[in-house]
Amino acid sequence: MTVQKEIESLLQKQFSPTILTVTNNSHLHKGHAGDDGSGMTHFYIEIETPLFKKRTRLECHRMVYTILKHLINNPIHALEISIIQQP
């Protein structure tokens, strides 16, 4: 399983999101710090889930990081998260 697929699977399982997009942006950081040459180090996540309702963005980010903590720093070097909050 690729890192991207693992991220998608973990977030689907934990949050049952209404919107989930995981984009591998590693190619944009080739040769930069944190690029280990694997092409699996930099990711962008866009997520919406009812579980984030009435939570701060910081709380939502912490929830995502908690689920992905075993991937942070190896193999993930950078993670950008966009939280879409329902009204």
TIZAKOL-26416 format. One record per residue: y, z, x negated of N, C-alpha, C in turn. Coordinates in steps of 0.1 Angstrom, whole numbers, plus 5000, padded with zeros to 4 digits. Layout:
REM TIZAKOL-26416
YZXYZXYZX ...
//
This chain:
REM TIZAKOL-26416
498850004991500050005000501250004991 502249924994503449914987504350044990 505250064981506150184984506950164997 507450034999508150005011507250035024 506049995024505150015035504850165037 504750235025504550385026505750455033 506950415029508150475035508150445050 507850315053507850285068506850365075 505650375070504550445076504950595078 505450655068505750795069506850825079 507850745079509050765088508550735102 507750635104507250605118506450725123 505550775115504650885119505451005122 506451035114507251165116508251155127 508951045128510151035136510050945149 508950865149508850765160510250705163 510750635154512150585155512250465165 513350455171513650345180514150225172 514750255160515150155151514750205137 514050115129513650145116513650025107 514550015097514549905088514449965074 513549925066513449965052513549835044 514549835035514849725027514649755012 513949675005513849694991514949624984 515849704978517049644971516849654956 515649674951515449694937515949574929 515749454934516249334927517749334924 518449404932519949414930520249514918 519349584913519549684903518749664890 518249534889517449504877518249524864 517549604855518249634843519149754843 519349814855520249924856519350054853 520050164852519350294851518450314863 517250364860516350384871515450274874 515750154868514850034871513750044861 512450064866511350074857510549944856 511149844862510549714861509449684872 509149784881508149774891508749694903 510049694905510549634917510449714929 510249844927509949944938510750074936 512050064932512750184928514050204937 514550104944515750124951515550074966 515850164975515550124989516750164998 516850085009517850115019517150135032 517450245039516750285052517850295063 517550225074518350235086517450285096 517850395102516950465112517750525124 517050515135517550575147516350645154 516550765158515450835165516050945174 515450975185515951085194515951215187 515151235176515051355169516351395162 517151295159518451315152519651345162 519351335175520451365184520951515183 522251525183522851655181522651725168 522351645158522251695144523351625136 523751695125524751635116524051535108 524851445102524251345093523551405081 524151515076523551585065522151635069 522051695081520751745086519751625087 520151515092519351395093518851345080 519751335070519451295057518351395050 518551515052517651615047516251605053 516251565066514951545073514151425066 514951325064514351205058513851235044 514751295036514351335022513151425021 513051515031511851605031510551525033 510551425042509351345044509051265032 510051215025509851125013509851195000 509951324999510151404987509151374976 507951344980506851314969507051184963 507951094969508250964963509550964955 510351064957511651064950511451094935 512151014927512151014912510850944907 509850924915508750854910507950804922 508050684927508750574921510150554925 510650614936511950584941513050654932 513950564927515150614919516350634928 516550544938517750554946517350524960 517950594969517650584984518950584991 519250484998520450485007519950495021 520550585029520150605042521350585052 521050505062522050495073521450545086 522050655091521650715103522350655115 521650605124522250555137522050665147 523150725152523050835161523250785175 522350835184522550795198523650885204 524350825214525450905220524951015228 
//
